[in-house]
Amino acid sequence: MTGGAAGIGYAIAASLAARGAEVTIADVENAALEAASESLGVPGVMTDVGDATDVQTLAGIVLERHGRIDIAVNNAGVAKIAPFDQLTLDDFRWVIDVNLWGVVNGMNVFLPIIESTSADGFIVNTASIAGLRAGPGLAAYGVSKFGVVALTETVSEELAQRNSRVGVSVLVPAMVRSNIANSERNRPGADSAQSGRTQPEGILAAEVVGDTVADAIERGDLYIVTHPEALESVRGRHRRIEAAFADAGRRLER
């Protein structure tokens, strides 16, 4: 469970542990990881998901401890929300390193282990509703999350083709109460005191998402949706795409 020290990751870990799973959480923030590990009563491993070696070390620790891995949750994520012309190349690299490369590294390391050690394994990749439709300020974040959706869909089809016992799903939440709004506190070279961004009242509690994900793992869902009210925004994108295809068809008929 990467990104397991707070927010969605912590909530998924809590829900899985409550259902009898032996959970290990991983995070890049040591103090938060220690606190979460103690609160949940599970082991914690410091891990930078953008570093493939760190992810390999995490898997080795879990495998040595339990002899197999049944579930992997690639959840660690950061956000830099700003118009494209205000984003630097370093902003893009940081967001993509964590949000996309973190999932690629997790899939690369955990998928073969789960396939070889588990009778019925599963992988969850955390994307976002921003992986299904674009919006202002989401240039870097959306690129990373669209990538997670594409990777998960592709691997799902490949696993089905070879009749694998492993399933995959992609989590696509909208606003959830978490620390992602303050994720720049963990950015390399950032001021450790940088924090304090508030989130609006009434957004979905992380605990609800944790239970939703645990239920989806049991069912084997490909898509894990937490905000059904976001469907219309996704439909709007699809309608624009369908209209472009219809226009192309009409032009070809002339």
N, C-alpha and C positions, 0 to 999 in steps of 0.2 A: 504494500500500500504506500505509494509515493505521495508526497504532499499530505502526509497523515497526521501532522501535528495540529491542524486546525481546520475549520470550515468543513467543506464537503468530505475531504479525506478522513478527517477525524470521525465524522458522522457515519461514513460507510464502515470504517473500522469498528466503531461501537456496535453498529447493527449486525455485522457479521460475527463479532465476538459473542453477542447476545444469543445468536443462533447456534453457537457451539464451535465456530471456526477458531483455529489457532492462528492468531493474527500477529504479523510483524509490521510495524509502521516505519516509514522512512521520511526524512525531511532534511532540508539544508540548514534549518535554523535550530541550533543546538539547544538553547534554553527552552524553546517551545516544544521541541521533541522530547526532552526529559520530562517536562510537565505533563505532556500528553501520555507518554509511556506510563508514568506513575498513575495518572488518572484512569487510564483504560486497563491497567494491569497487564500490559503486553510489552514485548521487547521493542526497542527503537534503535534504528541504525542511521547514522548521519550519511546522507547520500545527496550528491549533486547529479540530478538526472541527465544533465547535459554532458556529463562525463561517462562514456561507455564503460570505463574501467570501474568507476564507482558503482554502476548498476550491476556489473558482473560480480563485484564483491558482495553487494547486497544479496544477490541470488545465491551465492555460495554459502553465505551465513545461514540463510533460511533453509537451504537444502541440507546443510550439515546438521541443522537443529532438528528437522522433521523428516528427512529422507525423501520427501517429495514436495511438489508445489502443485496445488489444485487451482488456485485463483490468484491472478495478478491484477492489480488495479493501478493503471498508469494515470495518476490524477494530478501530479504536481503542475502548477500553472502560475503564470504571472500576467500582468496586464500593463500596457502602456496605451492609454486612450488619448488620442490627439489627432488633429487633421494631418493628412499626409505631408503637407508642406512644413509641418512643425516636427516631424519625426526625423531622426538621424539614422544613418546606416547602423550605428551602434544600437539604437533602439530596436531596429528590426532584428539584428543578430541576437540580442538578448532574449527577446520574446520568442523567436523561432528556436533558439537553442533549448529553452526550457519547455515550451508548449508542444513543439513538433519533434525536435530531436529527442526530447525526453521520452516521448511515446515510441519513436522509432527504436531508441536504445532499449526500452523496456520490452517491446515486441521481439526484437532481435535476440535478447538474452532469455526472456521467460518463455516464449512460445516453444522452442525445442525442448526445454526442460519439462514443461507441462505435458507436452505430447509424449515424452518418454517416461514420465513418472506417474502421471495421473490417469485414472480410469475414466474420468469425466470432468475435464478441466474447463476453465473459462477465463477470459481476459476482458477487462473493462477499460476502455480508453475515454478519458474525460475530454470532450470537446466543448461545445457551447452552442446556443442558438445562433451565435455569430458564425458558426460553421455551416449553417444552412441558408443564411441570408445576410447580405451586407448592410452596412449603415455608416453614417458619418462618424469619424473618429476611430473606426475599426480596421484601418489599413493593415497595421502590423498584427494586431490580435486576430483579425478575421483570416488573414493569410495562414496563420498557424493553425487555427481551428478548422478551416476548410480542409487543410492537409490531414488533420487527424481523422476527419470524417471519411475522406477518400481512402486513406490507408486502411481504416477499419472495414469499409465496404469491400475493398479489394481482397483483403486477407480472408474475409468471411466467404467470399466466392471460391477462393483457392482452397480453403479448408473443406468446403462442401464437395469440391471436385475430387478430393482425395479421400473422402469419407472419414475425415479426422474426428476423433472423439472430443476435440477442443472446440469451443464456441467463442465468439467475440461479440462485443457490443460497444456502442458509442453513446456516451452520455451527453445530452444536448440541453443543458439547463439555460434558463434566462437568469434573472437576478436572484441570487441566493445570499443569505447572510454569511459572510466569510471575511477573511483578511486580504482578499485579492486586490482590493482597492489600494491597499498599502504595500503591495508586493515589492515596490522599489526599495524598501528597507533592506531587502536581501540581494539587491543588485550589486555585483562586484564594483567596488570603488564608491558606493553610495554612502551618504551620511546615515549612520545607524540610527540616528534619532528621527530620521524622516518618517513621519507617520501622521495619523490624526485625521485622515479623510473619513468622513462619515458616510453612512449609507442610509437611504430613505427608510422610513418606517413601513411596515406592511409587506416587505419582501419575504420570500419563502425561507422558512427555517431550514438550516442544513440537516437537522434531524429527519425532516420529511424526505429529503433527497436520499439520505442514508438508507432509510427503509425501502424507498422506491427502488434503489439500485439492488439491494439484497433480494427483493422480490423478483426483479428482472433477471438476476443471475439464476434463480431457481427455475424460471420459465425458459431461459435461453433466448431472451429478446435480443434482436440486433440493435434496435434503437431504443434508448431509454429517455422518455420524455417526462419532464417535470412541470412544464408550464403549457398546458393545452391551449390556453388563450393566445399563445404565440403563433398558432397555426396560420392565421390570416396573413401575417407578415411573410411567412414562408410561401403560402399560396400566391401572394402578390409577385414574388420573384418568379415562381414557376409560370404564372400567366404571361409575364413579359417574355420569358424564354419561348413558350409555346406560340406566342404571337409572332415572334421573329421567325420561327420555323414555318408558320402559316404564310407569312409574307414571302418567304423564300420560295415556297411551293407555288404561290400565285405568280411570281415573277418568272419562274421556269416554265409555266404553262403558256406564257404569252408568245 
